[in-house]
Amino acid sequence: MNVSEWAALMVPVVAVALVALVAAVAAVLVVIVAMRGTASGDRATVLKAVAEVIRAVRGTRR
């Protein structure tokens, strides 16, 4: 396998990995922003709502 064949296989894999990484970082940032200033009694409700939004964006809504 020469370098051009290897690169043709690896570029899509790296691209998918980077997209997944960006999505994961965005999800963590959404949770951090949502948790800031939230009372401890309301955190479970906020986390459920954030999880529902993330599932809807990913397309795995129940």
KAFEN-V873222 format. One record per residue. N is the residue number from 0. RES is the residue in one letter. PHI is phi in radians with two decimals (none if undefined). D_CENTER is the distance of its C-alpha to the mean C-alpha in Angstrom with 1 decimal. Layout:
N;RES;PHI;D_CENTER + N;RES;PHI;D_CENTER
This chain:
0;M;none;33.8 + 1;N;-1.54;34.1 + 2;V;-1.12;31.6 + 3;S;-1.19;30.9 + 4;E;-1.18;30.1 + 5;W;-1.11;27.8 + 6;A;-1.14;26.0 + 7;A;-1.10;25.8 + 8;L;-1.43;24.0 + 9;M;-1.48;21.7 + 10;V;-1.05;20.5 + 11;P;-1.12;18.4 + 12;V;-1.14;17.0 + 13;V;-1.14;16.1 + 14;A;-1.11;14.6 + 15;V;-1.12;12.2 + 16;A;-1.11;11.3 + 17;L;-1.17;10.8 + 18;V;-1.11;8.6 + 19;A;-1.12;6.3 + 20;L;-1.13;6.8 + 21;V;-1.11;6.4 + 22;A;-1.13;3.1 + 23;A;-1.16;2.8 + 24;V;-1.12;5.9 + 25;A;-1.10;5.6 + 26;A;-1.11;4.6 + 27;V;-1.13;7.3 + 28;L;-1.13;9.4 + 29;V;-1.09;9.6 + 30;V;-1.13;10.8 + 31;I;-1.07;13.1 + 32;V;-1.15;14.6 + 33;A;-1.19;15.1 + 34;M;-1.36;16.8 + 35;R;-1.14;19.0 + 36;G;1.42;22.4 + 37;T;-1.61;21.8 + 38;A;-1.18;24.7 + 39;S;-1.08;24.3 + 40;G;-1.26;25.5 + 41;D;-1.75;22.9 + 42;R;-1.14;19.8 + 43;A;-1.10;19.4 + 44;T;-1.13;19.7 + 45;V;-1.15;17.1 + 46;L;-1.12;14.5 + 47;K;-1.10;15.4 + 48;A;-1.16;15.1 + 49;V;-1.14;11.6 + 50;A;-1.08;10.6 + 51;E;-1.14;12.6 + 52;V;-1.13;11.1 + 53;I;-1.13;7.5 + 54;R;-1.09;9.5 + 55;A;-1.15;11.6 + 56;V;-1.18;9.2 + 57;R;-1.30;8.2 + 58;G;1.57;11.9 + 59;T;-2.02;12.5 + 60;R;-1.25;14.3 + 61;R;-1.54;17.3
